């Protein structure tokens, strides 16, 4: 393959990815980052409490 076709192939692929992510952005579920942090902390607390209540 000539070098020129390889360069243009990457550009077309990148353009396709940009269009894909722009389309997904409109319908994607939007979650506040602090909610994710809170859920992780809460789940960690539940796991720690369960290991104290039910030791193996």
Secondary structure, DSSP 4 states (H G I P E B T S, - for coil): --HHHHHHHHHHHHHHHHHHHHHHHHHSPP--HHHHHHHHHHHHHHHHHHHHHS--
